Amino acid sequence: MTITALAVLAVGTYLMRLLPLLLHGRVEFSDRTLRLVELGAVALLVALVATGTWFEGSEFAGWARPAGVAVAAAAIWRRLPFLLVVLLAAGTTAGLRLAGVP
C-alpha cells in the first residue's frame, strides 16, 4: 500500500509540474482570477509564517522566536542583506533563550 501511495503522489506531483507547460497559452484567466491567485499565495505564506512564529506543535513557542522574527522583519524593511537578516534573527532568538526567555 505504501509503494502505491508513493507512486500516486509521485505521478501527481509530476503532472502538476507538467500541466502549466502543456496549457501555457491555451488557457486564459481573467485579471480578477490572477489577482485572487496572487492574494491567495500571499495569504498562505502569511499563515505559514504566523503559525511557525507563534506555535511549536500545538503549544506556544515562547517569546524568543517572535522577537527573532520581528528583528528579521525590521532588517528586511531596512533592506539589509539576506545573510545578515538570518544572522540577526537567529542571534536575537538565541540570545533571548540564553538569557532565559522561553
N, CA, C and O atoms as a MOPAC input file, in Angstrom:
PM7 MOZYME 1SCF
protein

 N      0.82400 1    -1.20500 1     0.00000 1
 C      0.00000 1     0.00000 1     0.00000 1
 C      0.86200 1     1.26000 1     0.00000 1
 O      0.53700 1     2.23700 1    -0.67500 1
 N      1.95900 1     1.23800 1     0.75700 1
 C      2.82800 1     2.41200 1     0.83100 1
 C      3.46800 1     2.70900 1    -0.52100 1
 O      3.57500 1     3.87100 1    -0.91300 1
 N      3.88900 1     1.68300 1    -1.22800 1
 C      4.50100 1     1.86300 1    -2.54500 1
 C      3.47400 1     2.45700 1    -3.51200 1
 O      3.80400 1     3.33400 1    -4.31000 1
 N      2.24500 1     1.98300 1    -3.43900 1
 C      1.19200 1     2.50700 1    -4.32000 1
 C      0.92200 1     3.97600 1    -4.03400 1
 O      0.81800 1     4.78500 1    -4.95600 1
 N      0.80800 1     4.32100 1    -2.75500 1
 C      0.56000 1     5.71900 1    -2.37400 1
 C      1.71700 1     6.60300 1    -2.82800 1
 O      1.49800 1     7.70400 1    -3.33400 1
 N      2.93400 1     6.13000 1    -2.64900 1
 C      4.10800 1     6.88800 1    -3.07100 1
 C      4.12000 1     7.08800 1    -4.58700 1
 O      4.44900 1     8.17300 1    -5.06700 1
 N      3.76900 1     6.06100 1    -5.32800 1
 C      3.73700 1     6.17200 1    -6.79000 1
 C      2.65800 1     7.14600 1    -7.24300 1
 O      2.88300 1     7.94800 1    -8.15000 1
 N      1.48200 1     7.07800 1    -6.61200 1
 C      0.40000 1     8.00600 1    -6.96300 1
 C      0.81500 1     9.44500 1    -6.67700 1
 O      0.57500 1    10.32900 1    -7.49900 1
 N      1.43700 1     9.69400 1    -5.51900 1
 C      1.89300 1    11.04600 1    -5.18300 1
 C      2.98700 1    11.52500 1    -6.15000 1
 O      3.01000 1    12.69300 1    -6.53700 1
 N      3.87900 1    10.62500 1    -6.52900 1
 C      4.94800 1    10.99700 1    -7.46000 1
 C      4.38100 1    11.37800 1    -8.81900 1
 O      4.78000 1    12.38800 1    -9.40000 1
 N      3.45100 1    10.57300 1    -9.32900 1
 C      2.83700 1    10.86900 1   -10.62600 1
 C      2.03300 1    12.16200 1   -10.54500 1
 O      2.08500 1    12.98200 1   -11.46300 1
 N      1.29100 1    12.35100 1    -9.45600 1
 C      0.51600 1    13.58000 1    -9.27800 1
 C      1.40300 1    14.81300 1    -9.23900 1
 O      1.07800 1    15.83300 1    -9.84700 1
 N      2.51400 1    14.72800 1    -8.53500 1
 C      3.45600 1    15.85000 1    -8.46600 1
 C      4.03500 1    16.15000 1    -9.84600 1
 O      4.14400 1    17.31100 1   -10.24100 1
 N      4.40100 1    15.11300 1   -10.56400 1
 C      4.94400 1    15.28500 1   -11.91700 1
 C      3.92300 1    15.96000 1   -12.83100 1
 O      4.26300 1    16.87200 1   -13.58400 1
 N      2.66000 1    15.50200 1   -12.75900 1
 C      1.61700 1    16.09100 1   -13.60700 1
 C      1.33900 1    17.54600 1   -13.23700 1
 O      1.09800 1    18.37400 1   -14.11500 1
 N      1.37200 1    17.86000 1   -11.93800 1
 C      1.14600 1    19.25400 1   -11.52900 1
 C      2.24700 1    20.17200 1   -12.06200 1
 O      1.99100 1    21.33900 1   -12.35700 1
 N      3.43900 1    19.66200 1   -12.18500 1
 C      4.53400 1    20.47100 1   -12.71800 1
 C      4.51900 1    20.51400 1   -14.24800 1
 O      4.98300 1    21.48400 1   -14.84600 1
 N      3.99600 1    19.48400 1   -14.87000 1
 C      3.95400 1    19.40600 1   -16.32800 1
 C      2.77000 1    20.18000 1   -16.90600 1
 O      2.88200 1    20.74700 1   -17.99200 1
 N      1.65100 1    20.21400 1   -16.20600 1
 C      0.42700 1    20.81900 1   -16.71100 1
 C      0.59200 1    22.27900 1   -17.13700 1
 O      0.11700 1    22.63200 1   -18.21600 1
 N      1.23500 1    23.14300 1   -16.35500 1
 C      1.39300 1    24.52800 1   -16.82200 1
 C      2.17400 1    24.63800 1   -18.13300 1
 O      1.89700 1    25.51600 1   -18.95000 1
 N      3.13700 1    23.75700 1   -18.33000 1
 C      3.90200 1    23.78500 1   -19.58000 1
 C      3.03300 1    23.38500 1   -20.77100 1
 O      3.17400 1    23.93100 1   -21.86600 1
 N      2.14200 1    22.43400 1   -20.54600 1
 C      1.28400 1    21.97400 1   -21.63700 1
 C      0.15000 1    22.95300 1   -21.93400 1
 O     -0.26500 1    23.09100 1   -23.08500 1
 N     -0.34600 1    23.62700 1   -20.91200 1
 C     -1.50400 1    24.50700 1   -21.09200 1
 C     -1.13300 1    25.97200 1   -21.30700 1
 O     -2.01000 1    26.80400 1   -21.53900 1
 N      0.13900 1    26.28900 1   -21.23200 1
 C      0.56800 1    27.67600 1   -21.40200 1
 C      0.13100 1    28.21200 1   -22.76800 1
 O      0.44300 1    27.62200 1   -23.80200 1
 N     -0.57200 1    29.30200 1   -22.76000 1
 C     -1.03300 1    29.90500 1   -23.99400 1
 C     -2.37200 1    29.37900 1   -24.48100 1
 O     -2.98100 1    29.98300 1   -25.36300 1
 N     -2.84400 1    28.27600 1   -23.93100 1
 C     -4.12800 1    27.71500 1   -24.35600 1
 C     -5.26900 1    28.12300 1   -23.44200 1
 O     -6.42400 1    28.18100 1   -23.86500 1
 N     -4.94700 1    28.40100 1   -22.20500 1
 C     -5.97100 1    28.76300 1   -21.22400 1
 C     -5.71600 1    30.19600 1   -20.77900 1
 O     -4.60700 1    30.53600 1   -20.36900 1
 N     -6.72900 1    31.02300 1   -20.86000 1
 C     -6.61800 1    32.41800 1   -20.43900 1
 C     -7.43200 1    32.62000 1   -19.16400 1
 O     -8.55700 1    32.13200 1   -19.05300 1
 N     -6.86000 1    33.33500 1   -18.21400 1
 C     -7.54600 1    33.66300 1   -16.97700 1
 C     -7.81500 1    35.15300 1   -16.93900 1
 O     -7.05200 1    35.95200 1   -17.48300 1
 N     -8.90300 1    35.51600 1   -16.29400 1
 C     -9.23400 1    36.94300 1   -16.17700 1
 C     -8.26100 1    37.60100 1   -15.20600 1
 O     -7.60300 1    36.93200 1   -14.40900 1
 N     -8.18500 1    38.92100 1   -15.29000 1
 C     -7.31200 1    39.66500 1   -14.39100 1
 C     -7.72800 1    39.45700 1   -12.93900 1
 O     -6.88500 1    39.38100 1   -12.04500 1
 N     -9.03100 1    39.36800 1   -12.71700 1
 C     -9.53700 1    39.15600 1   -11.35200 1
 C     -9.07800 1    37.79800 1   -10.82000 1
 O     -8.69100 1    37.69700 1    -9.65500 1
 N     -9.11400 1    36.77300 1   -11.63500 1
 C     -8.68200 1    35.44200 1   -11.20900 1
 C     -7.19500 1    35.44100 1   -10.88500 1
 O     -6.77800 1    34.87700 1    -9.87400 1
 N     -6.40300 1    36.06600 1   -11.73100 1
 C     -4.96300 1    36.14500 1   -11.46900 1
 C     -4.67700 1    36.88700 1   -10.17300 1
 O     -3.81000 1    36.48600 1    -9.39700 1
 N     -5.40300 1    37.95700 1    -9.94500 1
 C     -5.21900 1    38.73800 1    -8.70700 1
 C     -5.60200 1    37.90900 1    -7.48500 1
 O     -4.90900 1    37.95300 1    -6.46900 1
 N     -6.69300 1    37.15600 1    -7.57000 1
 C     -7.10900 1    36.31800 1    -6.44800 1
 C     -6.10100 1    35.20600 1    -6.16900 1
 O     -5.86800 1    34.86300 1    -5.01000 1
 N     -5.50800 1    34.64600 1    -7.20000 1
 C     -4.48200 1    33.61500 1    -7.00600 1
 C     -3.25400 1    34.22100 1    -6.32400 1
 O     -2.67900 1    33.61300 1    -5.42200 1
 N     -2.85600 1    35.41400 1    -6.75600 1
 C     -1.72300 1    36.08900 1    -6.12300 1
 C     -2.00500 1    36.37100 1    -4.65600 1
 O     -1.14800 1    36.13800 1    -3.80200 1
 N     -3.20200 1    36.87100 1    -4.35500 1
 C     -3.56200 1    37.15500 1    -2.97000 1
 C     -3.64400 1    35.88100 1    -2.14200 1
 O     -3.29200 1    35.88300 1    -0.96200 1
 N     -4.10200 1    34.80400 1    -2.74600 1
 C     -4.15100 1    33.52200 1    -2.04400 1
 C     -2.76300 1    33.03000 1    -1.67400 1
 O     -2.56000 1    32.50200 1    -0.58000 1
 N     -1.81400 1    33.19900 1    -2.56900 1
 C     -0.44100 1    32.78600 1    -2.28400 1
 C      0.15100 1    33.61700 1    -1.14100 1
 O      0.84400 1    33.08100 1    -0.27600 1
 N     -0.12000 1    34.91200 1    -1.14000 1
 C      0.37000 1    35.77700 1    -0.06500 1
 C     -0.27300 1    35.38700 1     1.26300 1
 O      0.40700 1    35.32600 1     2.28700 1
 N     -1.57300 1    35.12500 1     1.25100 1
 C     -2.27100 1    34.73100 1     2.47900 1
 C     -1.72700 1    33.41500 1     3.02300 1
 O     -1.57400 1    33.26400 1     4.23500 1
 N     -1.43600 1    32.47200 1     2.14700 1
 C     -0.87400 1    31.20000 1     2.57900 1
 C      0.50400 1    31.39700 1     3.20400 1
 O      0.80300 1    30.79800 1     4.23700 1
 N      1.33600 1    32.22000 1     2.59800 1
 C      2.66300 1    32.49200 1     3.13700 1
 C      2.57500 1    33.16500 1     4.50600 1
 O      3.31500 1    32.80500 1     5.42100 1
 N      1.67700 1    34.13600 1     4.65000 1
 C      1.49900 1    34.81500 1     5.93900 1
 C      1.02100 1    33.82300 1     6.99600 1
 O      1.48600 1    33.87100 1     8.13500 1
 N      0.11100 1    32.93500 1     6.64300 1
 C     -0.37700 1    31.93400 1     7.60200 1
 C      0.73800 1    30.98700 1     8.03800 1
 O      0.82800 1    30.63500 1     9.21400 1
 N      1.57900 1    30.57700 1     7.10400 1
 C      2.69400 1    29.70100 1     7.45400 1
 C      3.69000 1    30.39400 1     8.36900 1
 O      4.17300 1    29.79400 1     9.32900 1
 N      4.00200 1    31.65200 1     8.07900 1
 C      4.92700 1    32.40800 1     8.92400 1
 C      4.32600 1    32.60600 1    10.31100 1
 O      5.02100 1    32.45600 1    11.31600 1
 N      3.04600 1    32.94100 1    10.36800 1
 C      2.40500 1    33.18600 1    11.66300 1
 C      2.38100 1    31.92700 1    12.52400 1
 O      2.72000 1    31.98400 1    13.70600 1
 N      1.99300 1    30.81000 1    11.96100 1
 C      1.94300 1    29.58500 1    12.76400 1
 C      3.34100 1    29.11200 1    13.14000 1
 O      3.54400 1    28.59100 1    14.23700 1
 N      4.30100 1    29.28700 1    12.24700 1
 C      5.67500 1    28.90400 1    12.56200 1
 C      6.31400 1    29.81500 1    13.59900 1
 O      7.20600 1    29.39700 1    14.33600 1
 N      5.85400 1    31.06500 1    13.65400 1
 C      6.39800 1    32.01400 1    14.61600 1
 C      5.85300 1    31.77700 1    16.01000 1
 O      6.60700 1    31.77200 1    16.98300 1
 N      4.57400 1    31.58600 1    16.11100 1
 C      3.91800 1    31.57400 1    17.42500 1
 C      3.74700 1    30.18600 1    18.02300 1
 O      3.58500 1    30.07200 1    19.23800 1
 N      3.77500 1    29.13100 1    17.22300 1
 C      3.47000 1    27.80100 1    17.74800 1
 C      4.55800 1    26.79400 1    17.41900 1
 O      5.18400 1    26.84400 1    16.36000 1
 N      4.76400 1    25.88200 1    18.35200 1
 C      5.62400 1    24.72200 1    18.12800 1
 C      4.75400 1    23.50900 1    18.42100 1
 O      4.51300 1    23.18000 1    19.58200 1
 N      4.28900 1    22.85200 1    17.38500 1
 C      3.27100 1    21.81600 1    17.55400 1
 C      1.95300 1    22.48900 1    17.87800 1
 O      1.46600 1    23.32300 1    17.11500 1
 N      1.38800 1    22.13000 1    18.99400 1
 C      0.14100 1    22.78500 1    19.41300 1
 C      0.36500 1    23.70100 1    20.60500 1
 O     -0.59500 1    24.21100 1    21.18100 1
 N      1.61800 1    23.91600 1    20.98000 1
 C      1.96000 1    24.74400 1    22.14200 1
 C      2.54300 1    26.08200 1    21.68800 1
 O      3.06300 1    26.21200 1    20.58000 1
 N      2.44100 1    27.06800 1    22.57500 1
 C      3.03800 1    28.38000 1    22.33200 1
 C      4.55200 1    28.23000 1    22.28500 1
 O      5.12700 1    27.55000 1    23.13600 1
 N      5.20400 1    28.84500 1    21.31700 1
 C      6.64300 1    28.66600 1    21.10900 1
 C      7.49700 1    29.48800 1    22.06800 1
 O      8.70900 1    29.28300 1    22.13200 1
 N      6.90700 1    30.39600 1    22.79900 1
 C      7.67600 1    31.27200 1    23.67100 1
 C      7.87900 1    32.62300 1    23.00200 1
 O      7.48500 1    32.82800 1    21.85400 1
 N      8.49600 1    33.53900 1    23.73200 1
 C      8.64300 1    34.90800 1    23.23000 1
 C      9.93000 1    35.13800 1    22.44300 1
 O     10.04200 1    36.13500 1    21.73000 1
 N     10.89600 1    34.24000 1    22.56000 1
 C     12.17400 1    34.44400 1    21.86800 1
 C     12.01000 1    34.33800 1    20.35700 1
 O     12.58500 1    35.13100 1    19.61200 1
 N     11.23300 1    33.36900 1    19.90500 1
 C     11.05100 1    33.18000 1    18.45500 1
 C     10.33300 1    34.36200 1    17.80600 1
 O     10.81000 1    34.87000 1    16.79100 1
 N      9.19200 1    34.82500 1    18.36000 1
 C      8.55300 1    36.00900 1    17.75900 1
 C      9.45400 1    37.24300 1    17.77300 1
 O      9.39400 1    38.06800 1    16.86200 1
 N     10.29100 1    37.36800 1    18.81000 1
 C     11.22500 1    38.50000 1    18.84600 1
 C     12.23300 1    38.39100 1    17.70600 1
 O     12.55900 1    39.39200 1    17.06800 1
 N     12.72700 1    37.18100 1    17.44600 1
 C     13.65000 1    36.97900 1    16.33200 1
 C     13.00700 1    37.28400 1    14.99500 1
 O     13.64200 1    37.86800 1    14.11700 1
 N     11.74700 1    36.89100 1    14.83200 1
 C     11.02600 1    37.17900 1    13.58700 1
 C     10.80900 1    38.68100 1    13.43600 1
 O     10.89600 1    39.21400 1    12.33000 1
 N     10.52600 1    39.36500 1    14.54800 1
 C     10.34500 1    40.82100 1    14.49400 1
 C     11.64100 1    41.52400 1    14.08900 1
 O     11.62400 1    42.47300 1    13.30500 1
 N     12.76000 1    41.05000 1    14.63100 1
 C     14.05600 1    41.61700 1    14.23700 1
 C     14.31800 1    41.36400 1    12.75600 1
 O     14.81700 1    42.24300 1    12.05400 1
 N     13.98100 1    40.15900 1    12.27600 1
 C     14.15500 1    39.85000 1    10.85100 1
 C     13.28100 1    40.75500 1     9.99200 1
 O     13.71900 1    41.23900 1     8.94800 1
 N     12.04800 1    40.98300 1    10.42800 1
 C     11.15300 1    41.86000 1     9.66000 1
 C     11.70600 1    43.27400 1     9.59600 1
 O     11.65200 1    43.91900 1     8.54900 1
 N     12.23800 1    43.75900 1    10.71500 1
 C     12.82500 1    45.10400 1    10.72900 1
 C     14.05500 1    45.16600 1     9.81700 1
 O     14.26400 1    46.15600 1     9.11500 1
 N     14.85900 1    44.11100 1     9.83200 1
 C     16.05300 1    44.08300 1     8.97500 1
 C     15.67200 1    44.02400 1     7.50100 1
 O     16.32200 1    44.65000 1     6.66500 1
 N     14.62600 1    43.27700 1     7.18200 1
 C     14.15300 1    43.22800 1     5.79700 1
 C     13.62300 1    44.58900 1     5.38000 1
 O     13.87600 1    45.05300 1     4.26900 1
 N     12.88800 1    45.22100 1     6.27800 1
 C     12.34600 1    46.55800 1     5.98600 1
 C     13.47400 1    47.55700 1     5.72500 1
 O     13.33000 1    48.46200 1     4.90300 1
 N     14.60100 1    47.38800 1     6.43100 1
 C     15.76200 1    48.26300 1     6.23000 1
 C     16.59800 1    47.82900 1     5.03200 1
 O     17.62000 1    48.44300 1     4.72900 1
 N     16.15900 1    46.75900 1     4.34300 1
 C     16.80800 1    46.23800 1     3.14100 1
 C     18.25200 1    45.78300 1     3.37600 1
 O     19.14900 1    46.03800 1     2.57300 1
 N     18.43600 1    45.10300 1     4.50000 1
 C     19.74200 1    44.53100 1     4.79300 1
 C     19.93200 1    43.25400 1     3.98000 1
 O     18.95100 1    42.64300 1     3.55600 1
 N     21.16700 1    42.84600 1     3.75900 1
 C     21.41400 1    41.59700 1     3.01600 1
 C     20.79500 1    40.39100 1     3.73400 1
 O     20.70600 1    40.36000 1     4.96100 1
 N     20.37400 1    39.40900 1     2.94900 1
 C     19.64800 1    38.25800 1     3.49600 1
 C     20.45100 1    37.52800 1     4.56100 1
 O     19.89500 1    37.15600 1     5.59500 1
 N     21.73300 1    37.31400 1     4.34000 1
 C     22.55800 1    36.61700 1     5.31800 1
 C     22.56200 1    37.35800 1     6.64700 1
 O     22.49200 1    36.73600 1     7.70700 1
 N     22.64300 1    38.66700 1     6.59800 1
 C     22.61000 1    39.46800 1     7.82400 1
 C     21.24500 1    39.37700 1     8.50300 1
 O     21.16800 1    39.34200 1     9.73100 1
 N     20.17900 1    39.33900 1     7.72700 1
 C     18.82700 1    39.18000 1     8.28300 1
 C     18.74400 1    37.86900 1     9.06000 1
 O     18.25700 1    37.84500 1    10.19100 1
 N     19.21500 1    36.78600 1     8.46000 1
 C     19.16200 1    35.47700 1     9.11500 1
 C     20.01600 1    35.47100 1    10.37300 1
 O     19.59200 1    34.95400 1    11.40700 1
 N     21.21100 1    36.03900 1    10.29800 1
 C     22.09500 1    36.06600 1    11.46500 1
 C     21.50900 1    36.90500 1    12.60000 1
 O     21.59900 1    36.52300 1    13.76700 1
 N     20.91400 1    38.03900 1    12.26100 1
 C     20.29300 1    38.88000 1    13.29200 1
 C     19.11900 1    38.17500 1    13.96000 1
 O     18.97700 1    38.21900 1    15.18200 1
 N     18.28600 1    37.53200 1    13.16500 1
 C     17.12700 1    36.82200 1    13.72200 1
 C     17.57500 1    35.65800 1    14.60300 1
 O     17.08300 1    35.49400 1    15.72000 1
 N     18.49500 1    34.86200 1    14.10800 1
 C     18.97900 1    33.71700 1    14.88700 1
 C     19.70800 1    34.18200 1    16.14100 1
 O     19.54100 1    33.59600 1    17.21000 1
 N     20.50600 1    35.22200 1    16.01600 1
 C     21.21900 1    35.75500 1    17.17600 1
 C     20.28100 1    36.31300 1    18.23600 1
 O     20.49500 1    36.11800 1    19.43200 1
 N     19.24900 1    37.00200 1    17.79400 1
 C     18.26200 1    37.53300 1    18.73600 1
 C     17.55800 1    36.40500 1    19.47100 1
 O     17.43300 1    36.44000 1    20.69500 1
 N     17.09800 1    35.40800 1    18.73100 1
 C     16.39900 1    34.27900 1    19.34600 1
 C     17.32700 1    33.52600 1    20.28700 1
 O     16.94200 1    33.20200 1    21.41000 1
 N     18.54000 1    33.24700 1    19.84100 1
 C     19.48300 1    32.51000 1    20.68600 1
 C     19.86500 1    33.31800 1    21.92000 1
 O     19.95400 1    32.77200 1    23.02000 1
 N     20.08600 1    34.59800 1    21.74500 1
 C     20.43900 1    35.44800 1    22.89100 1
 C     19.33000 1    35.51000 1    23.92600 1
 O     19.59200 1    35.43500 1    25.12600 1
 N     18.09500 1    35.64800 1    23.46700 1
 C     16.98100 1    35.67800 1    24.40300 1
 C     16.80800 1    34.33500 1    25.11600 1
 O     16.51400 1    34.29400 1    26.31100 1
 N     16.98900 1    33.25400 1    24.38800 1
 C     16.87700 1    31.93400 1    25.04600 1
 C     18.01100 1    31.71200 1    26.02400 1
 O     17.81400 1    31.10000 1    27.07400 1
 N     19.19700 1    32.20000 1    25.69300 1
 C     20.32800 1    32.10700 1    26.61000 1
 C     20.08100 1    32.91600 1    27.87200 1
 O     20.52300 1    32.54200 1    28.95900 1
 N     19.36800 1    34.03200 1    27.72000 1
 C     19.03300 1    34.88800 1    28.87000 1
 C     17.87100 1    34.32300 1    29.68500 1
 O     17.52700 1    34.87400 1    30.73000 1
 N     17.26000 1    33.22500 1    29.21600 1
 C     16.19000 1    32.61000 1    29.97700 1
 C     14.78900 1    32.90400 1    29.50100 1
 O     13.81600 1    32.45900 1    30.11000 1
 N     14.67600 1    33.65700 1    28.40700 1
 C     13.35800 1    33.93600 1    27.84800 1
 C     12.91900 1    32.71300 1    27.06300 1
 O     13.64700 1    32.24700 1    26.18600 1
 N     11.73200 1    32.18200 1    27.36500 1
 C     11.30700 1    30.95900 1    26.66100 1
 C     10.99100 1    31.22000 1    25.19500 1
 O     10.62000 1    30.29700 1    24.47000 1

